[in-house]
Amino acid sequence: MKVLFNSLQFLIFFPIVTLVYFAIPQKIRYLWLLGASYYFYMCWNPEYALLMLTSTAITYLSGFFIERGKTDLTRKIMVGVSFSLNLAILFYFKYFYFTVDNINAIRGLFNLKALVPRFDVILPVGISFYTFQALSYTVDVYRKEIPHEKNFFKYALFVSFFPQLVAGPIERSKNLLTQMSEKHAFNYNKAREGFLLMLWGFFQKLVIADRAAIFVNTVYNDSSNFSGAMLCIATVLFAVQIYCDFASYSLIAKGAAKVMGFELMDNFRQPYLSVSIAEFWRRWHISLSGWFKDYLYIPLGGNRKGTVRKYFNLMVVFLVSGLWHGASWNFVIWGIIHGIYQIAGDITNNSRKLVCELINVDRTKPQYIWFRRGITFVLVCFAWIFFRSETLTQALDIIKRIFVGFEPWTLYEGGLTSAGLNMANLWVLFLGVLVHILVSIKGYSGISVSKEVEEMHLLARWPAYLALLFAILIFGIYGPGYAASQFIYFQF
């Protein structure tokens, strides 16, 4: 029985874990959290826990031997061993069938018999997240940014910490591992902040993301029978869906951790208000972007070895980022497109500035800034088509239909309500997105709405809490028997 954040099981699991955590002696709390985290993960599949334990043991031992390495060569070898073993496990469970399918495609060109695996490989939930988190520890110990953790169980908790285990954020040992040894007394203000973050996360997931998912799934699962206009709207709503779905998990994770006294990093900062693709990636899935920057882009040379090498390094990072998201050419193309965006933006930067000067455009004006935001959002949405489509063929067909068979009049002939949502639900979705946009604009300007709510008078603050809670309960999307829908990034 999966313990999803948006499930009744979690509403029982989390309070029990938190109450016991603060009730037991400080010196054994990490053991309680470790047991709770492994239980949380084993609810998906008990066998998954053995795999996570293996990754934990490999990186823990690598840290031990790296710290005691006599020479730099010895230490580098241990880093290589840790990466090789962990990435081999990740490759086997995530990319085995992808590799076989591509080998069979090549064999088919030569009329050779297809390879048929004699066993099934099931993708363990969250494997990409905890593998990257564990590997960052190996590198951090090698770089002497942190010492090797002597207590194996505290290190195991760092890898398996249940709030962010399944879908991040991908925490660094410099932040989260050090907190495993800190004393955490119950703090009312932190608990209040944490619960507000969780409520806002549930609002994004249940009211916006899951409602948008109905529209998106209806259109994309039968894309050949919808007009280009409907496909265009579904693509925009997928941009809304994936952001609210993923950001909601990160918010609930951050809020749950804060209730217990732990601080997790921000994983999103209003990415759809970015004025460039480069800024978008500084605001989208920040923990993964930062991981690739620190542990791949910079080791490859970053921007220190000339322009051509910098562009090559960028393409490698986005190619790997695409593969990280899934074993499909759709994800690879999605990553390549974002790499091309980055390079094209860098190459044309000076030219665009010159054009603005020639036609006397003030780049600081709000109109120009919103124009750039609109262009960036359109580019991001275009790439999302490849991310959401089941096959590369479907993605190309959707793009063709958007440009060739747009047919906007279909929207006025009952088209909008033919995608699984009646007009009432479409209005709820619209208003939910509007509220989210207003909160995001304030957040981009450095104004925290949650802080504003917390600073309200008691008589105004609690009605705000209750309004958000009732909005979730009344307008949230729930499956049969209140079955919780899975978060999108669980598949990665």
SEDO-624608 format. One line per field, with one value per residue (C-alpha): residue number from 1; residue in one letter; x, y, z. Coordinates in steps of 0.02 Angstrom, whole numbers, plus 32768, in hexadecimal, padded with zeros to 4 digits. Layout:
// SEDO-624608
dolo: NUM, ...
vodo: a, ...
xx: X, ...
yy: Y, ...
zz: Z, ...
// end
This chain:
// SEDO-624608
dolo: 1, 2, 3, 4, 5, 6, 7, 8, 9, 10, 11, 12, 13, 14, 15, 16, 17, 18, 19, 20, 21, 22, 23, 24, 25, 26, 27, 28, 29, 30, 31, 32, 33, 34, 35, 36, 37, 38, 39, 40, 41, 42, 43, 44, 45, 46, 47, 48, 49, 50, 51, 52, 53, 54, 55, 56, 57, 58, 59, 60, 61, 62, 63, 64, 65, 66, 67, 68, 69, 70, 71, 72, 73, 74, 75, 76, 77, 78, 79, 80, 81, 82, 83, 84, 85, 86, 87, 88, 89, 90, 91, 92, 93, 94, 95, 96, 97, 98, 99, 100, 101, 102, 103, 104, 105, 106, 107, 108, 109, 110, 111, 112, 113, 114, 115, 116, 117, 118, 119, 120, 121, 122, 123, 124, 125, 126, 127, 128, 129, 130, 131, 132, 133, 134, 135, 136, 137, 138, 139, 140, 141, 142, 143, 144, 145, 146, 147, 148, 149, 150, 151, 152, 153, 154, 155, 156, 157, 158, 159, 160, 161, 162, 163, 164, 165, 166, 167, 168, 169, 170, 171, 172, 173, 174, 175, 176, 177, 178, 179, 180, 181, 182, 183, 184, 185, 186, 187, 188, 189, 190, 191, 192, 193, 194, 195, 196, 197, 198, 199, 200, 201, 202, 203, 204, 205, 206, 207, 208, 209, 210, 211, 212, 213, 214, 215, 216, 217, 218, 219, 220, 221, 222, 223, 224, 225, 226, 227, 228, 229, 230, 231, 232, 233, 234, 235, 236, 237, 238, 239, 240, 241, 242, 243, 244, 245, 246, 247, 248, 249, 250, 251, 252, 253, 254, 255, 256, 257, 258, 259, 260, 261, 262, 263, 264, 265, 266, 267, 268, 269, 270, 271, 272, 273, 274, 275, 276, 277, 278, 279, 280, 281, 282, 283, 284, 285, 286, 287, 288, 289, 290, 291, 292, 293, 294, 295, 296, 297, 298, 299, 300, 301, 302, 303, 304, 305, 306, 307, 308, 309, 310, 311, 312, 313, 314, 315, 316, 317, 318, 319, 320, 321, 322, 323, 324, 325, 326, 327, 328, 329, 330, 331, 332, 333, 334, 335, 336, 337, 338, 339, 340, 341, 342, 343, 344, 345, 346, 347, 348, 349, 350, 351, 352, 353, 354, 355, 356, 357, 358, 359, 360, 361, 362, 363, 364, 365, 366, 367, 368, 369, 370, 371, 372, 373, 374, 375, 376, 377, 378, 379, 380, 381, 382, 383, 384, 385, 386, 387, 388, 389, 390, 391, 392, 393, 394, 395, 396, 397, 398, 399, 400, 401, 402, 403, 404, 405, 406, 407, 408, 409, 410, 411, 412, 413, 414, 415, 416, 417, 418, 419, 420, 421, 422, 423, 424, 425, 426, 427, 428, 429, 430, 431, 432, 433, 434, 435, 436, 437, 438, 439, 440, 441, 442, 443, 444, 445, 446, 447, 448, 449, 450, 451, 452, 453, 454, 455, 456, 457, 458, 459, 460, 461, 462, 463, 464, 465, 466, 467, 468, 469, 470, 471, 472, 473, 474, 475, 476, 477, 478, 479, 480, 481, 482, 483, 484, 485, 486, 487, 488, 489, 490, 491, 492
vodo: m, k, v, l, f, n, s, l, q, f, l, i, f, f, p, i, v, t, l, v, y, f, a, i, p, q, k, i, r, y, l, w, l, l, g, a, s, y, y, f, y, m, c, w, n, p, e, y, a, l, l, m, l, t, s, t, a, i, t, y, l, s, g, f, f, i, e, r, g, k, t, d, l, t, r, k, i, m, v, g, v, s, f, s, l, n, l, a, i, l, f, y, f, k, y, f, y, f, t, v, d, n, i, n, a, i, r, g, l, f, n, l, k, a, l, v, p, r, f, d, v, i, l, p, v, g, i, s, f, y, t, f, q, a, l, s, y, t, v, d, v, y, r, k, e, i, p, h, e, k, n, f, f, k, y, a, l, f, v, s, f, f, p, q, l, v, a, g, p, i, e, r, s, k, n, l, l, t, q, m, s, e, k, h, a, f, n, y, n, k, a, r, e, g, f, l, l, m, l, w, g, f, f, q, k, l, v, i, a, d, r, a, a, i, f, v, n, t, v, y, n, d, s, s, n, f, s, g, a, m, l, c, i, a, t, v, l, f, a, v, q, i, y, c, d, f, a, s, y, s, l, i, a, k, g, a, a, k, v, m, g, f, e, l, m, d, n, f, r, q, p, y, l, s, v, s, i, a, e, f, w, r, r, w, h, i, s, l, s, g, w, f, k, d, y, l, y, i, p, l, g, g, n, r, k, g, t, v, r, k, y, f, n, l, m, v, v, f, l, v, s, g, l, w, h, g, a, s, w, n, f, v, i, w, g, i, i, h, g, i, y, q, i, a, g, d, i, t, n, n, s, r, k, l, v, c, e, l, i, n, v, d, r, t, k, p, q, y, i, w, f, r, r, g, i, t, f, v, l, v, c, f, a, w, i, f, f, r, s, e, t, l, t, q, a, l, d, i, i, k, r, i, f, v, g, f, e, p, w, t, l, y, e, g, g, l, t, s, a, g, l, n, m, a, n, l, w, v, l, f, l, g, v, l, v, h, i, l, v, s, i, k, g, y, s, g, i, s, v, s, k, e, v, e, e, m, h, l, l, a, r, w, p, a, y, l, a, l, l, f, a, i, l, i, f, g, i, y, g, p, g, y, a, a, s, q, f, i, y, f, q, f
xx: 8000, 8055, 8062, 8049, 804E, 7F9D, 7F57, 7EF7, 7F85, 7FFF, 7F84, 7F96, 804F, 8096, 8045, 8076, 812A, 8134, 80E5, 8155, 81ED, 81D7, 81A2, 823B, 82EB, 8353, 83E0, 8372, 8303, 836A, 834E, 8292, 8295, 8301, 8285, 81F2, 824A, 826C, 81B9, 817C, 81E5, 81BB, 8103, 8125, 8185, 81EC, 8271, 8293, 82DA, 8365, 8398, 839D, 83FF, 847D, 8497, 84A6, 852A, 8590, 8598, 85B5, 864A, 868B, 868A, 86E7, 8771, 877B, 879C, 8824, 8872, 892E, 893A, 88CA, 88CA, 8886, 87FE, 87CE, 87C4, 874A, 86DF, 86E1, 86B0, 8620, 85DE, 85F5, 8597, 8508, 84F2, 84F9, 8468, 840A, 842C, 83F1, 834C, 8324, 8375, 837D, 82E2, 830C, 83B5, 836B, 82E8, 836D, 83DC, 8348, 8324, 83D5, 83CD, 832B, 8386, 83F1, 835D, 83A3, 8334, 82FE, 8343, 82BD, 82E7, 82B7, 8292, 8234, 828A, 821C, 8251, 8261, 8209, 827C, 831C, 8360, 8346, 8399, 8425, 8458, 8448, 84B9, 8538, 8545, 8582, 860F, 864A, 8636, 86A4, 8724, 8726, 8738, 869C, 865A, 86AC, 8679, 85E1, 8616, 8565, 8523, 846F, 8472, 84B8, 8432, 83AF, 83FB, 83E2, 8334, 82E6, 822E, 81EE, 8261, 828D, 821D, 8221, 829E, 82DC, 8385, 83D9, 8493, 84EF, 852E, 847C, 8414, 8496, 84D7, 8426, 841A, 848A, 8433, 83B7, 8307, 828F, 81DA, 81C5, 8113, 8143, 81A1, 8112, 8097, 8105, 8118, 805E, 803A, 80B9, 8066, 7FB9, 7FF4, 8044, 7FA1, 7F44, 7FBB, 7FAF, 7EF6, 7EA1, 7F10, 7F84, 7F0B, 7E7F, 7EF0, 7F28, 7E77, 7E76, 7F29, 7F16, 7E72, 7EBF, 7F6C, 7F2B, 7EC0, 7F22, 7EF1, 7E3B, 7E56, 7E76, 7F1A, 7EC7, 7E97, 7F46, 7F90, 7F24, 7F4B, 8006, 7FF7, 7F94, 8019, 8097, 8023, 8008, 80BD, 80F4, 8069, 807C, 8138, 8142, 80B6, 811B, 81B3, 8149, 80F7, 81A3, 81EC, 8157, 8158, 8213, 81FE, 817A, 81FE, 8283, 82E0, 8300, 82FA, 832F, 82B5, 829C, 8238, 8237, 81AD, 81FF, 8174, 8199, 824A, 8280, 82F7, 8312, 83B2, 834F, 82C9, 834A, 8385, 82D3, 8294, 82C3, 834F, 8396, 83B0, 83F1, 846C, 84A1, 84C9, 8525, 8592, 85B0, 85AD, 85B7, 8647, 86AD, 869B, 86EB, 8653, 8672, 872D, 876C, 8726, 867E, 8676, 86A0, 861F, 8597, 85CE, 85C5, 8517, 84D9, 8521, 84CB, 8421, 8433, 8455, 83C8, 8350, 838A, 837C, 82C4, 829C, 82D6, 8287, 82BF, 8235, 8292, 8338, 82EE, 82A2, 834E, 83A2, 8320, 8346, 8400, 83E4, 837C, 840B, 848F, 8421, 83F8, 84B0, 84E3, 845B, 8466, 84CF, 846E, 83CA, 840E, 8449, 83A0, 8349, 83BF, 83A3, 82E5, 82ED, 82A0, 82B8, 82E5, 82B5, 8200, 817D, 8134, 81DA, 81F7, 814A, 816A, 8209, 81AA, 8128, 81AB, 8204, 8161, 8136, 81E2, 81D0, 8122, 8162, 81E3, 815F, 8108, 8197, 819A, 80E0, 80CA, 80D2, 813B, 81A5, 8128, 8099, 80FD, 8120, 806A, 802E, 80A4, 8067, 7FB0, 7FCE, 8018, 7FAF, 7F07, 7EF6, 7E39, 7E13, 7D58, 7D52, 7D68, 7CBF, 7C65, 7C6E, 7D25, 7D63, 7CE7, 7D11, 7DB5, 7D72, 7D49, 7C9F, 7C92, 7C8B, 7D2E, 7D7E, 7D51, 7D9B, 7E39, 7E42, 7E2B, 7EA8, 7F2A, 7F04, 7F21, 7FC2, 7FFE, 7FDC, 803B, 80CA, 80D6, 80E5, 8165, 81CD, 81CE, 8212, 816E, 8142, 8086, 809F, 8101, 8078, 7FF7, 8060, 8072, 7FB5, 7F52, 7F10, 7E5E, 7E92, 7F17, 7EAA, 7E1D, 7EA4, 7EDE, 7E2C, 7E04, 7E98, 7E6A, 7DB4, 7DEA, 7E51, 7DC6, 7D3B, 7D93, 7E1A, 7E16, 7E05, 7DFD, 7D80, 7D7F, 7DEE, 7E7E, 7F15, 7F63, 801D, 8095, 80DE, 8194, 8182, 81A2, 824F
yy: 8000, 809F, 812F, 81C1, 8272, 828E, 81EE, 81C8, 8153, 81E6, 824A, 81BD, 8195, 8245, 827B, 81D6, 81E5, 829B, 827F, 81EB, 8249, 82D6, 8260, 81EE, 821C, 8288, 8208, 8184, 81F3, 81D6, 811C, 8137, 81A3, 8123, 8099, 8108, 8137, 8082, 8053, 80E4, 80A4, 7FEC, 8014, 8020, 7F7D, 7F2D, 7EF8, 7FAD, 7FC8, 7F4A, 7FA9, 804E, 7FFC, 7FBD, 806B, 80AF, 802E, 804C, 8109, 80FC, 8089, 80F4, 818A, 8124, 80F1, 819B, 81F2, 8174, 8170, 8189, 81D5, 823C, 81AE, 8135, 81AE, 81CB, 810F, 8100, 818C, 812F, 808B, 80DE, 8132, 8096, 8023, 809B, 80CF, 8019, 7FF4, 808B, 8059, 7FA7, 7FD5, 8071, 805C, 7FA0, 7F95, 8039, 7FF2, 7F4C, 7FA6, 800E, 7F77, 7F1B, 7FB1, 7FA8, 7EEA, 7EFC, 7F62, 7EC8, 7E4E, 7E03, 7DB1, 7E23, 7E0A, 7DD6, 7DEB, 7D55, 7DBB, 7E58, 7EF3, 7F63, 8018, 803C, 80DD, 8171, 8115, 81A9, 821E, 81BB, 817E, 8230, 8266, 81D8, 81FA, 82B1, 8276, 8215, 82AF, 8323, 82B2, 82A9, 8367, 8372, 83DD, 836B, 82E3, 822E, 820A, 818F, 8157, 80E6, 80F5, 81B4, 81A8, 8129, 81A4, 822C, 81BD, 817F, 8216, 81F7, 82A8, 82BE, 8209, 81E3, 8286, 82FB, 837C, 8327, 8363, 837E, 832C, 83D9, 840A, 8372, 82F7, 8376, 838F, 82D7, 82FA, 839B, 83A6, 83CE, 840B, 8426, 84D8, 851A, 859D, 8520, 84A5, 852B, 855D, 84A6, 8483, 851E, 84E3, 8438, 8485, 84EE, 8452, 83F0, 8480, 847C, 83BE, 839B, 8438, 8467, 83DA, 8347, 83AC, 83E3, 832D, 82F9, 8374, 834D, 8290, 8293, 82F8, 82AA, 81F8, 8214, 82A0, 8270, 8299, 8348, 83EB, 844A, 84CC, 8448, 83FC, 84A8, 84C4, 8414, 8438, 84D9, 847D, 83F6, 847F, 84B0, 83FC, 83C4, 8461, 845C, 839F, 83A0, 8443, 8406, 836B, 83D7, 844D, 83C0, 8370, 8416, 8436, 8387, 8394, 8441, 8401, 8389, 8410, 83EA, 846A, 8430, 849A, 84F3, 8490, 8510, 85CD, 8607, 85BB, 85EF, 86A7, 8694, 870A, 868B, 85D0, 85E5, 8637, 85B1, 852D, 8591, 858B, 84DF, 8440, 84A1, 840B, 83A9, 843F, 8464, 83AD, 83AB, 8450, 841C, 8366, 8363, 840E, 8454, 83B2, 83AF, 845A, 84CB, 856D, 8571, 8520, 858E, 85AD, 850E, 84A1, 84FE, 84D8, 8423, 8415, 8462, 83E4, 8353, 8391, 83A3, 82FE, 82A8, 830B, 82C9, 8217, 8230, 8257, 81B9, 812B, 816C, 81D1, 824D, 8281, 8285, 82FA, 8364, 8377, 839D, 8423, 847B, 846D, 84BF, 8547, 856D, 8575, 85DB, 8654, 866D, 8682, 8702, 8762, 87F3, 87FA, 8808, 8895, 88EF, 88DE, 8925, 89BA, 89D7, 89D8, 8A36, 89AF, 89C7, 8919, 894C, 8975, 88FC, 88E4, 88A4, 8836, 87E6, 87D0, 876E, 8709, 86DE, 86A6, 863D, 85EA, 85C0, 8571, 850B, 84D1, 849C, 842D, 83E7, 839A, 831E, 8301, 82D7, 8275, 81B8, 81AB, 821B, 81FE, 823E, 82D9, 8304, 82E6, 8359, 83E3, 83CE, 83D5, 8472, 84CE, 8483, 8456, 84DB, 84F3, 856E, 8569, 84BB, 850E, 8564, 84C5, 846B, 843C, 8475, 8407, 8370, 8354, 8309, 83A9, 83FD, 84BA, 84C3, 8463, 84CD, 8569, 851D, 84F3, 85A3, 85F5, 857F, 85A9, 8662, 865A, 85FC, 867F, 870D, 86B3, 868F, 8746, 877C, 86F3, 8728, 87D9, 8796, 879D, 86FC, 86E6, 8661, 86DD, 875D, 86E0, 86B0, 8768, 8786, 87A0, 86FF, 872B, 873D, 86B5, 8623, 864D, 864E, 85A1, 8560, 85AC, 8552, 84B0, 84B6, 84E2, 8442, 83D8, 841D, 8438, 83B2, 8325, 827A, 81CF, 8144, 8123, 81BC, 8163, 81D3, 81F5, 81DB, 826D, 827B, 827A, 81D3, 8180, 81CE
zz: 8000, 7FC1, 803D, 7FC5, 800A, 7FCB, 8016, 80B5, 80E6, 80EE, 8159, 81D8, 81BC, 81CA, 826F, 82C2, 8287, 82BF, 836A, 8392, 8350, 83CD, 845A, 845A, 8498, 8423, 8411, 83BE, 8354, 82B6, 82CA, 82D3, 8238, 81DE, 8206, 81D1, 812F, 8100, 812B, 80BE, 802D, 8047, 8037, 7F7D, 7F72, 7FFF, 7F82, 7F56, 8004, 7FE4, 7F49, 7FA7, 8034, 7FB4, 7F6D, 801E, 804D, 7FAF, 7FC4, 8080, 8068, 7FDB, 804F, 80D2, 805A, 8004, 80AA, 80D3, 8026, 8029, 7F7B, 7F0C, 7E8D, 7F0F, 7F3D, 7E87, 7E6C, 7EFD, 7EB4, 7E0F, 7E61, 7EBF, 7E21, 7DB6, 7E2C, 7E4F, 7D9A, 7D65, 7DDB, 7D9A, 7CE6, 7D00, 7D52, 7CED, 7C42, 7C23, 7BB5, 7B5F, 7B2E, 7AF4, 7A8B, 7A34, 7A17, 79CC, 795B, 7918, 7908, 78A7, 7822, 7800, 780B, 78AB, 792F, 79BC, 7A6A, 7AE7, 7BA1, 7C0A, 7CA5, 7CD6, 7D18, 7D83, 7D9A, 7E55, 7E84, 7EA7, 7E76, 7E12, 7EA5, 7F31, 7EBE, 7E92, 7F47, 7F80, 7EF6, 7F28, 7FD2, 7F80, 7F21, 7FB7, 8022, 7F94, 7F86, 8044, 804F, 80D7, 8142, 8130, 819E, 8224, 8251, 81C7, 8203, 81FB, 814C, 811D, 815C, 80EE, 8055, 8085, 80E0, 80B7, 8093, 7FFC, 7FD6, 7F42, 7EDE, 7F2D, 7F40, 7F26, 7FC4, 7FE0, 806E, 80A2, 80C9, 80FB, 813E, 81BB, 81FD, 822E, 82C4, 82FA, 8388, 834E, 83D5, 83A4, 8366, 8351, 82D1, 8265, 8272, 823D, 81AA, 817A, 817E, 8114, 8092, 8091, 807C, 7FE8, 7FA0, 7FB1, 7F5D, 7EC8, 7EB9, 7EDA, 7E9A, 7E07, 7DCE, 7DDC, 7D8B, 7CFB, 7CE9, 7CB9, 7C27, 7BF2, 7BFA, 7B99, 7B0B, 7B04, 7B12, 7A78, 7A24, 7972, 7995, 79DA, 797E, 7985, 79F5, 7A75, 7A6B, 7A88, 7B23, 7B62, 7B4F, 7BB2, 7C37, 7C3C, 7C62, 7CF2, 7D26, 7D2D, 7D89, 7E0B, 7E1E, 7E37, 7E99, 7F0B, 7F3A, 7F61, 7FCA, 802C, 8046, 8081, 80F2, 813F, 8160, 81AE, 8227, 8269, 826E, 81CB, 8142, 808C, 7FF9, 7F85, 7EE6, 7E82, 7E79, 7E02, 7D65, 7CED, 7D10, 7CCC, 7C41, 7BF3, 7BEA, 7C4E, 7CDA, 7CCA, 7CF5, 7D8B, 7DCC, 7D92, 7DF2, 7E44, 7EA1, 7DFF, 7D9E, 7E2A, 7E30, 7D77, 7D84, 7E17, 7DED, 7D2E, 7CD9, 7D42, 7D41, 7C83, 7C7F, 7C8E, 7C31, 7C59, 7BB8, 7B30, 7ADF, 7A76, 7B0C, 7B75, 7AF5, 7AEB, 7BA9, 7BAA, 7B29, 7B8D, 7C2B, 7BD7, 7B7C, 7C23, 7C72, 7BEF, 7C0E, 7CCA, 7CB4, 7C56, 7BE6, 7B47, 7AB0, 7AD9, 7B76, 7B19, 7A95, 7B20, 7B6F, 7AC9, 7AA2, 7B47, 7B23, 7A79, 7ACD, 7B44, 7ABC, 7A46, 7AD2, 7AFA, 7A43, 7A1D, 7AC1, 7A80, 79DC, 7A38, 7AA3, 7A06, 79B1, 7A4B, 7A48, 798D, 799D, 7A42, 7AB1, 7B6C, 7BAD, 7C5E, 7C33, 7C7A, 7BCB, 7B87, 7C20, 7C0D, 7B53, 7B7C, 7BFD, 7B7B, 7AFC, 7B81, 7BB6, 7B01, 7AE8, 7B88, 7B55, 7AAA, 7AFD, 7B74, 7ADC, 7ACC, 7B88, 7B92, 7AF1, 7AF9, 7A5B, 79ED, 7960, 79CC, 79FB, 7946, 7917, 79A3, 7969, 78B7, 78ED, 7955, 78BF, 7833, 7884, 790A, 78ED, 797D, 7959, 79A8, 7A51, 7A3C, 7A08, 7AAE, 7A91, 7B3B, 7B97, 7B2B, 7B88, 7C29, 7C89, 7C8D, 7C8F, 7D4E, 7D5C, 7CD5, 7D39, 7DD9, 7D78, 7D30, 7DDA, 7E2C, 7DA7, 7DBB, 7E76, 7E57, 7DDA, 7E54, 7EDF, 7E65, 7E2E, 7EE2, 7F03, 7E6C, 7EB3, 7F56, 7FB5, 800F, 801C, 80A2, 810B, 80F2, 812F, 81C5, 81F6, 81F1, 828E, 82D9, 82A7, 81F1, 81EA, 821D, 81A2, 811A, 8152, 8154, 80AA, 805D, 80B5, 807D, 7FCB, 7FCA, 8016, 7FA8, 7F02, 7F0A, 7E8C, 7EDE, 7E8E, 7EB4, 7F6E, 7F85, 7F2C, 7F1E, 7E74, 7E62, 7E4E, 7D9E, 7DD2, 7E2F, 7D86, 7D7B
// end
